[in-house]
């Protein structure tokens, strides 16, 4: 079945640093979604990407839809302590066009003040 | 405000008992989903429903059951047949295919229910 591989699995950074993480797949995705999950809470949608090559920003977050449609990147600039959490990439499961999603295993971000 | 509400936040169950997790949404979404999350892993799909009175098994449906009698509600029952039920359970919803264009791929999540078997 489809798999999404996220890297790195975890990151420990200092406040103010920039962060970069990515998500790759052996299958083509037509949509890439990036979610953030705070401890003990449900994931919250950060950015949605719908077109190969698309670059979209949401405040300090920027995400890109890879040209090959098999990868996506998320960057966080000037990190702050509230950026702590798990970041997931996701895409529609093969054969669907709606919210039935395949998730990566997540990148755990820790920000030291 | 529109959203998805899961209850309870924390649930404890004795081995051998069934337990039902509640999920209600007022987003007028047609499709609803249940995911399971274990430490260090991504979310795995248990069941999903595209429309009232219809639902489909996901990747890990064994030991679980659902119903979809109302558009707003999609309760999940964790049965005694589920061998390892301790986990964080997440409910989500999205618009139906063909409605809302691209946005129908976006799923919105509740705050989750942490189930512990004691």
HADDOCK unambig.tbl for C-alpha pairs under 7 A between the chains (distance, minus, plus):
assign (segid A and resid 41 and name CA) (segid B and resid 111 and name CA) 4.82 0.50 0.50
assign (segid A and resid 41 and name CA) (segid B and resid 112 and name CA) 6.11 0.50 0.50
assign (segid A and resid 42 and name CA) (segid B and resid 90 and name CA) 6.64 0.50 0.50
assign (segid A and resid 42 and name CA) (segid B and resid 109 and name CA) 5.69 0.50 0.50
assign (segid A and resid 42 and name CA) (segid B and resid 110 and name CA) 5.57 0.50 0.50
assign (segid A and resid 42 and name CA) (segid B and resid 111 and name CA) 4.28 0.50 0.50
assign (segid A and resid 42 and name CA) (segid B and resid 112 and name CA) 5.56 0.50 0.50
assign (segid A and resid 43 and name CA) (segid B and resid 109 and name CA) 6.12 0.50 0.50
assign (segid A and resid 44 and name CA) (segid B and resid 109 and name CA) 6.90 0.50 0.50
assign (segid A and resid 92 and name CA) (segid B and resid 105 and name CA) 6.59 0.50 0.50
assign (segid A and resid 97 and name CA) (segid B and resid 97 and name CA) 6.23 0.50 0.50
assign (segid A and resid 97 and name CA) (segid B and resid 105 and name CA) 6.04 0.50 0.50
assign (segid A and resid 98 and name CA) (segid B and resid 96 and name CA) 6.67 0.50 0.50
assign (segid A and resid 98 and name CA) (segid B and resid 97 and name CA) 5.48 0.50 0.50
assign (segid A and resid 98 and name CA) (segid B and resid 104 and name CA) 5.09 0.50 0.50
assign (segid A and resid 98 and name CA) (segid B and resid 105 and name CA) 3.94 0.50 0.50
assign (segid A and resid 99 and name CA) (segid B and resid 94 and name CA) 5.49 0.50 0.50
assign (segid A and resid 99 and name CA) (segid B and resid 104 and name CA) 6.40 0.50 0.50
assign (segid A and resid 99 and name CA) (segid B and resid 105 and name CA) 4.42 0.50 0.50
assign (segid A and resid 99 and name CA) (segid B and resid 106 and name CA) 5.41 0.50 0.50
assign (segid A and resid 99 and name CA) (segid B and resid 107 and name CA) 4.93 0.50 0.50
assign (segid A and resid 103 and name CA) (segid B and resid 42 and name CA) 5.70 0.50 0.50
assign (segid A and resid 103 and name CA) (segid B and resid 43 and name CA) 5.96 0.50 0.50
assign (segid A and resid 104 and name CA) (segid B and resid 42 and name CA) 5.58 0.50 0.50
assign (segid A and resid 105 and name CA) (segid B and resid 40 and name CA) 6.92 0.50 0.50
assign (segid A and resid 105 and name CA) (segid B and resid 41 and name CA) 4.86 0.50 0.50
assign (segid A and resid 105 and name CA) (segid B and resid 42 and name CA) 3.96 0.50 0.50
assign (segid A and resid 106 and name CA) (segid B and resid 42 and name CA) 6.08 0.50 0.50
